[in-house]
Amino acid sequence: MTETTPLITSPEHSVEGFVREYLRELNFSQGTVLERATANDRYLALARTVRHYLMSRWMQTTVDQYRTQAKAVAYLSAEYLLGRQLDNALIASDLEEIAAEALASLGMDLDELRAVEVEPGLGNGGLGRLAACFVDSLATMSVPAIGYGIRYEYGIFRQRFVDGRQVEEPDNWLAGGAPWEFAHPEHEVAVAFGGRTEKYTDDDGRERSRWLPGWQVLGVPYNYMVPGYRNGRVNTLRLWSARATHAFDLKTFNYGDYAEAVRSQTFAENISKVLYPEDSTPQGKELRLQQQYFFVACSIRDFIDQLLRPGFDLHDLPDRIVFQLNDTHPVIAIPELMRILVDERGFEWDDAWQVTQRCFAYTCHTLLPEALEVWPVELVGRLLPRHLEIIYRINEEFLAQVRERSGGDELLVRRMSIIAEHPVRSVRMAYLATVAGSKVNGVAELHSQLLRDKVLADFAAFWPEKFTNVTNGVTPRRFVKLANPGLSGLITEAIGDGWVTDLDRLRELEPFADDAEFRRRFREVKAGNKDRLVSLLGARDGIEIDPATMLDVMVKRLHEYKRQLLKLLHVVTLYDRITSGELPVDQVTPRTVVFGAKAAPGYVMAKEIIALINHVGAVVDADPDVSRVLRVAFPANYNVTVAETLIPAADLSEQISLAGKEASGTGNMKFALNGALTIGTDDGANVEIRKLVGDDNFFLFGLTEPEASAIAEAGYRPAAYYEENPSLRRALDLVARGTFSGGDASVFEPIVSNLLSEDRFMVLADYQAYLDAQERVERAYADPDAWSRSAVLNVARSGFFSSDRSMRDYLDRIWRAAPLTSS
Ligand code: BZD
């Protein structure tokens, strides 16, 4: 890149300027005129117009980052759950009003065009959305940063319900055109796979190993703008798309298997075809490892070749970059950097190891043992033979250290080995990341503590200083400013608009919690948000909900540990009490329970739970007495776009995982920031939310982590709770008898028998405490003024959960990098 590239200027920041640019785009890029333009044409022209306003900032940011060669953060993540781009670009560039007026002058409605955009669903859930929040914050804080990932042709599946059961459909998000991306085939990168290694002696007489790959693919980078919020910065998200090579590089393939190579080319493009829809339970599929290596190999190569000055001495790499590993998915980057340094750049092993360790840090996002990725040695050896050798050597040297420091404790050595021997010889990716990374962090206080005390206890004893915590956060731009314009306006009126980039300022709202007029307006905003939700669910799903009821929301991936079943047992209990006459209808707090959840397509139990929710919902809705006070709404295909309307409307946020299982949660933060009260267990970031908002403004219930562990240890017997609790027994019996399955008792039998015999996540043990807490909720909700006071306090005290704060913590504790000062 030359350093004196003349920069283009932005279109004029005015309604007239916008109209001009818009019509030009419609003509020149879409090749049409207003009268003939389809909704998609109009949207695409709008997206491109907005893009133009960001372009000079983007180019300037890129030039500045190259010019200063300041230390940069490279966020390596297999997932980015971005949400719609147009809305965010509009607020970042302060163009919302101008665009709305400009379009209106041309007879169009901005909101209608926004709705045309299909969100890029390039992630499964929390982990992918977190990555999207982080890149937003980094840009807003002017931190030199780049996000690296995969440009999946198909994102997370679209969910439909057929007879209440989940059916998955492909998410062809690119079909309508992709106005936010910039392909750069000229910067394609070759990535090798397979083949074998051979030993040789180098010119200095040293024994070395080299990789003779069997086949290769090309990675084409696609750049996406990551606009900072009104700060003149636009960072880059670079996602890689796989292409077949045009021709074979004879040198590379001399030793390879030509036939295999040809066959493999056909499959090359499968690598970035589809996002794996499993979260928490990795499937260990070969294509998945190919995806992982593909994107990190492209990214490291890209950073070295494109972002460093020519001739840069890689011994100094840690001064220029830190690679943050978003869970274990990119961990194969560690042996890849070692390979580049040792094999390609002739580094001594020890020097390469020093550099590599300083370049990587690892974030763990789970506590479930089954979620810790392991790759069979056989597979790694077949796909990446040189990397396997490197991993073996890393392990060998590490275990020698363990032996030395433990006085030869072979049990400890076996426990800590990066290579597991059972059930099949495998590479433990979390251990590799822990050994190689300079820092390891969990994503909430409790999670980090449990990592230190349980999951990675041996490592924490070995390297206490390596372990740290960074509590997750969410971007207030998307999840408050954009999603909740009513509340944003109210806050800004009260305390000014500084909160958007300095969320601690929300504290200044505290006194307003005691201001009756402010509370009234807060309730007015909530009511308006509920009306918006009513319209959305009506139009999108044909679901009718009553905005005058308490909106009780549980949205997140469907997983047993998150305990959607506990919420459902509450619904069934209410149904039972109302239909049996035990609970007079006029004593019930009218409620709408909203679920949103996708299940991994292969996760049978999760899919059964979805069916049960829908079936219970249908029976509840069909009962004229019950449905006056209780409704269940389960809109299909919950995604970021739906979240943006749903969360601001919620009264009650359900965060009810079994303590010690949810690493952090981030939905919990979004709800609190939008003034919903939480009913929750002492789990993940709930713990920190409760501490901050105060016990009076949070409905805590359930076992604590030590209690749950103790029960598990002593032998948990769920049937005992069933036997001793009549209310629970009746609820489960209703399901077991087929009340929600047309009288067919067999349909949901697996759910009931699993709860009675195993109930791994202690739904039955927490049932009564949950019901009691829901009664506390009802009593509190009966006093709207007191409820809204608590809600305002939730907003005022949740500023800590800005992802800007998370980024500051990463910068201070892990990255040791700093924002760019003005250009
Ligand atoms: O990460 C989630 C945790 O479950 C949440 O508690 C936490 O808040 C977020 C962000 O830290 N983990 C995931 O979302 N995990 C995945 O999506 C995933 C995806 C593929 C493979 C394994 C896990």
Residues whose N, C-alpha, C, O or C-beta is under 5 A from the ligand:
A	BS01	BZD	N124 G125 G126 L127 L130 E278 D279 S280 T281 H365 V443 E662 A663 S664 G665 T666
